[in-house]
């Protein structure tokens, strides 16, 4: 009887709240990360970039095509429910890069509280929490954004380094001391945001810092 009730609940959940492909919004099975058509477009190898300061950053996708559309919808169009599916491909790229055993803590690029209230969620945190669960690595909020600045995508690349300087600070240095930390964000463009967060973490006593994102801009 319990199994029957469980199956009925799962059926109702899938009927009322179906799981959709983050890239085309077709209905897919609950354990899938994308439809077969979109998965056929996934790159064979992760994209490797470096944040400012030389911190390695792994991404499953280039910021282009269906991947760019999915990232923008996730970030700006109230598609936070796609976090688990998107985190799955980020985690797979980390494993593919043979880096999943290299971290003690997963954290995220923080969002200013005012902007988070406006958007309703921090997309980087949603991804980071899901990646932590998939990879079985503890998650911790290590940084806070205590000063509001212009959104990086809204200004010229040449201004982005100054725009992020001095807006983040460590929450508790004891959380990261001698730890190997992985920072998660949604997109890397110039690498200034991730680089600034990594710099603060290293200054606070981290052993090492690496980065992972959903999409990487491959040309600026």
C-alpha positions as CSV (number, residue, x, y, z in Angstrom):
1,X,0.0,0.0,0.0
2,X,2.8,2.4,0.9
3,X,4.5,1.8,-2.5
4,X,1.2,2.4,-4.3
5,X,0.6,5.7,-2.4
6,X,4.2,6.8,-3.2
7,X,3.7,6.0,-6.9
8,X,0.4,7.9,-6.9
9,X,2.1,10.9,-5.3
10,X,4.9,10.8,-7.9
11,X,2.4,10.6,-10.7
12,X,0.4,13.5,-9.5
13,X,3.6,15.6,-9.0
14,X,4.7,14.8,-12.5
15,X,1.3,15.7,-13.9
16,X,0.8,18.9,-12.0
17,X,4.4,20.0,-11.9
18,X,6.1,18.3,-14.9
19,X,9.9,18.5,-15.2
20,X,11.0,20.4,-18.3
21,X,14.2,20.5,-20.3
22,X,16.0,23.8,-19.3
23,X,17.1,24.4,-22.9
24,X,13.8,23.9,-24.8
25,X,11.1,23.4,-22.1
26,X,9.9,20.1,-23.4
27,X,8.5,17.8,-20.7
28,X,11.1,15.2,-19.7
29,X,11.5,12.4,-17.1
30,X,12.2,13.5,-13.5
31,X,15.7,11.9,-13.5
32,X,16.8,13.5,-16.8
33,X,18.8,16.7,-17.1
34,X,17.6,17.5,-20.6
35,X,15.7,16.1,-23.6
36,X,17.6,13.9,-26.0
37,X,17.6,16.5,-28.7
38,X,19.3,19.1,-26.5
39,X,21.7,16.6,-25.0
40,X,22.9,15.8,-28.5
41,X,24.2,19.4,-28.6
42,X,26.2,19.1,-25.3
43,X,30.0,19.5,-25.9
44,X,32.2,16.5,-25.5
45,X,34.6,18.3,-23.2
46,X,34.2,21.0,-20.5
47,X,35.2,24.5,-21.3
48,X,38.2,25.7,-19.3
49,X,38.7,29.4,-18.5
50,X,40.7,31.3,-15.8
51,X,39.3,34.0,-13.6
52,X,41.3,37.1,-13.0
53,X,44.2,36.1,-10.8
54,X,44.8,32.7,-12.5
55,X,42.0,30.7,-10.8
56,X,40.9,27.8,-12.9
57,X,37.3,27.7,-14.0
58,X,35.4,24.8,-15.4
59,X,32.1,25.0,-17.4
60,X,30.1,22.4,-19.2
61,X,28.9,24.9,-21.8
62,X,30.0,27.9,-23.9
63,X,27.8,30.9,-23.4
64,X,26.1,30.4,-26.8
65,X,23.0,29.0,-28.4
66,X,20.6,27.0,-26.3
67,X,23.0,27.2,-23.3
68,X,23.0,31.0,-23.3
69,X,19.2,31.0,-23.6
70,X,18.9,28.5,-20.6
71,X,21.3,30.5,-18.5
72,X,19.5,33.8,-19.1
73,X,16.1,32.2,-18.4
74,X,17.4,30.7,-15.2
75,X,18.9,34.0,-14.1
76,X,16.3,36.5,-15.2
77,X,13.0,34.7,-15.9
78,X,12.1,33.1,-12.6
79,X,13.4,29.6,-13.7
80,X,15.1,28.8,-10.4
81,X,13.5,25.4,-10.5
82,X,16.0,24.3,-13.2
83,X,18.8,24.4,-10.6
84,X,19.0,20.7,-10.0
85,X,19.2,19.8,-13.7
86,X,21.8,22.6,-14.4
87,X,23.9,21.6,-11.4
88,X,24.0,18.1,-12.6
89,X,25.8,19.0,-15.8
90,X,28.2,21.4,-13.8
91,X,29.0,18.5,-11.5
92,X,29.6,16.1,-14.4
93,X,32.0,18.6,-15.9
94,X,33.9,18.8,-12.6
95,X,34.1,15.0,-12.5
96,X,35.2,14.9,-16.1
97,X,37.9,17.4,-15.3
98,X,39.0,15.0,-12.5
99,X,38.6,17.6,-9.9
100,X,35.7,16.3,-7.7
101,X,38.1,15.1,-5.0
102,X,40.0,18.3,-4.8
103,X,37.6,20.4,-2.6
104,X,36.7,20.6,1.1
105,X,33.9,23.2,0.7
106,X,31.6,24.5,-2.1
107,X,30.5,28.1,-1.9
108,X,29.0,30.6,-4.3
109,X,29.3,34.2,-5.5
110,X,27.0,36.1,-3.2
111,X,24.3,38.6,-4.2
112,X,23.5,41.9,-2.5
113,X,20.4,41.4,-0.3
114,X,18.5,44.2,-2.1
115,X,19.0,42.6,-5.5
116,X,18.2,39.1,-4.2
117,X,14.9,40.4,-2.8
118,X,14.1,41.8,-6.2
119,X,15.0,38.6,-8.1
120,X,13.7,36.2,-5.4
121,X,16.8,34.0,-5.4
122,X,20.5,33.9,-5.9
123,X,21.0,31.7,-9.0
124,X,24.6,31.0,-8.0
125,X,23.6,29.8,-4.6
126,X,20.9,27.5,-6.0
127,X,23.5,25.9,-8.3
128,X,26.1,25.6,-5.6
129,X,23.8,23.9,-3.1
130,X,22.7,21.4,-5.6
131,X,26.3,20.7,-6.8
132,X,27.3,20.2,-3.1
133,X,24.6,17.6,-2.7
134,X,25.5,15.8,-6.0
135,X,29.3,15.8,-5.2
136,X,28.8,15.0,-1.5
137,X,30.9,18.0,-0.5
138,X,29.8,20.4,2.3
139,X,28.2,23.7,1.3
140,X,28.9,27.0,3.2
141,X,28.1,30.6,2.7
142,X,31.6,32.1,3.0
143,X,31.3,35.6,1.4
144,X,28.8,38.4,1.6
145,X,28.2,41.2,-0.8
146,X,27.8,44.2,1.5
147,X,28.0,47.0,-1.1
148,X,25.7,47.3,-4.0
149,X,27.3,47.9,-7.4
150,X,26.3,48.0,-11.1
151,X,25.5,44.6,-12.6
152,X,28.5,43.4,-14.5
153,X,26.6,42.5,-17.7
154,X,25.4,46.1,-17.8
155,X,28.8,47.8,-18.1
156,X,31.8,47.7,-20.4
157,X,34.4,45.0,-19.9
158,X,37.1,47.6,-19.1
159,X,35.1,48.9,-16.1
160,X,34.3,45.5,-14.5
161,X,37.4,45.1,-12.4
162,X,36.8,48.4,-10.6
163,X,33.1,47.6,-10.3
164,X,33.6,44.5,-8.2
165,X,36.6,45.8,-6.1
166,X,35.6,46.2,-2.4
167,X,32.0,45.0,-2.6
168,X,32.6,41.5,-1.1
169,X,33.9,40.4,2.3
170,X,34.5,37.2,4.2
171,X,31.8,36.0,6.7
172,X,34.0,33.9,8.9
173,X,37.6,33.2,8.0
174,X,37.6,30.0,10.2
175,X,35.2,28.4,7.7
176,X,37.8,28.5,5.0
177,X,41.2,28.4,6.7
178,X,43.4,25.7,5.1
179,X,40.4,24.6,3.0
180,X,40.3,23.8,-0.7
181,X,37.3,25.9,-1.9
182,X,35.2,25.6,-5.0
183,X,33.3,28.8,-6.0
184,X,30.2,28.3,-8.1
185,X,28.6,31.0,-10.3
186,X,26.3,30.9,-13.3
187,X,28.5,32.6,-16.0
188,X,32.1,33.7,-16.4
189,X,32.7,36.6,-18.8
190,X,35.7,38.7,-18.0
191,X,36.4,36.6,-14.8
192,X,36.6,39.7,-12.6
193,X,33.8,38.7,-10.2
194,X,35.1,35.2,-9.6
195,X,38.6,36.5,-9.4
196,X,37.7,39.1,-6.7
197,X,35.9,36.5,-4.7
198,X,38.8,34.1,-5.0
199,X,41.2,36.8,-3.9
200,X,39.3,37.5,-0.7
201,X,39.0,33.8,0.1
202,X,42.8,33.3,-0.4
203,X,43.5,36.4,1.7
204,X,41.3,34.8,4.4
205,X,43.5,31.7,4.6
206,X,42.2,29.2,2.0
207,X,44.6,26.5,0.8
208,X,43.4,26.8,-2.8
209,X,40.4,28.2,-4.8
210,X,38.9,27.0,-8.0
211,X,35.8,27.9,-9.9
212,X,33.0,26.3,-11.8
213,X,30.1,27.8,-13.8
214,X,27.3,26.8,-16.0
215,X,28.5,28.8,-19.1
216,X,31.8,30.4,-20.1
217,X,32.1,33.2,-22.5
218,X,34.9,32.1,-24.8
219,X,35.7,35.4,-26.4
220,X,35.4,38.9,-24.8
